[in-house]
Amino acid sequence: MIVCICNNVNSETISSAIGMGATTVQTVREATGAASCCGKCQFKVHRLIQNHVVDTNLLIQHSAKQGQLNSAHSEISYQI
């Protein structure tokens, strides 16, 4: 999906920049050119950043829970 019409920047390009460490609209702008002309897409860029942060936090929480479950399972197995 095209996010920035002015510079023809799509959501995949923005997501890739976010995945490579761009965590603000400014850093996404520098990496992709999105939101550097009229600015109308800056809210969409910000939303993509926020969605990435939420997804990453959910993944971390899930991984932590899995780690706790694995530790508990190992502890139970060890006790048996």
C-alpha positions as CSV (number, residue, x, y, z in Angstrom):
1,M,0.0,0.0,0.0
2,I,1.3,3.4,-0.9
3,V,1.7,5.6,2.2
4,C,3.5,8.6,0.8
5,I,2.0,9.6,-2.6
6,C,4.5,12.5,-3.1
7,N,7.5,10.2,-3.0
8,N,5.8,6.9,-3.9
9,V,6.9,5.2,-0.7
10,N,4.9,2.1,0.3
11,S,4.2,0.5,3.7
12,E,6.7,-2.3,3.0
13,T,9.5,0.2,2.6
14,I,8.5,2.0,5.7
15,S,8.2,-1.3,7.7
16,S,11.6,-2.3,6.5
17,A,13.1,1.0,7.7
18,I,11.4,0.5,11.0
19,G,12.8,-3.0,11.3
20,M,16.3,-1.6,10.6
21,G,15.9,0.8,13.6
22,A,14.0,3.9,12.4
23,T,11.8,4.6,15.4
24,T,10.5,8.1,14.7
25,V,8.8,9.9,11.8
26,Q,12.0,11.8,11.4
27,T,14.2,8.7,11.1
28,V,11.7,7.1,8.8
29,R,11.7,10.3,6.7
30,E,15.5,10.2,6.5
31,A,15.6,6.5,5.5
32,T,12.7,6.5,3.0
33,G,11.8,10.0,2.0
34,A,8.2,9.4,3.3
35,A,6.6,12.5,4.9
36,S,9.2,14.8,3.5
37,C,7.0,16.9,1.1
38,C,3.5,17.8,2.0
39,G,3.4,16.0,5.4
40,K,-0.1,14.5,5.0
41,C,1.3,11.0,5.4
42,Q,3.2,11.6,8.6
43,F,0.3,10.3,10.7
44,K,0.2,7.1,8.7
45,V,4.0,6.8,9.2
46,H,3.6,7.4,12.9
47,R,0.8,4.7,13.0
48,L,3.1,2.2,11.3
49,I,5.8,2.9,13.9
50,Q,3.4,2.5,16.7
51,N,2.0,-0.7,15.3
52,H,5.5,-2.1,15.0
53,V,6.2,-1.1,18.7
54,V,3.0,-2.9,19.8
55,D,3.8,-6.0,17.7
56,T,7.3,-6.1,19.0
57,N,6.2,-5.7,22.6
58,L,3.6,-8.5,22.2
59,L,6.3,-10.7,20.7
60,I,8.6,-10.0,23.6
61,Q,5.8,-10.7,26.1
62,H,4.9,-14.0,24.4
63,S,8.6,-15.0,24.3
64,A,9.0,-14.2,28.0
65,K,5.9,-16.3,28.8
66,Q,7.2,-19.2,26.7
67,G,10.5,-18.9,28.5
68,Q,8.7,-19.0,31.9
69,L,6.7,-22.0,30.7
70,N,9.8,-23.8,29.5
71,S,11.6,-23.1,32.8
72,A,8.7,-24.3,34.8
73,H,8.4,-27.5,32.6
74,S,12.2,-28.1,33.0
75,E,11.9,-27.6,36.8
76,I,9.0,-30.0,37.0
77,S,10.8,-32.6,34.9
78,Y,13.9,-32.2,37.0
79,Q,11.9,-32.8,40.2
80,I,10.3,-36.0,38.8
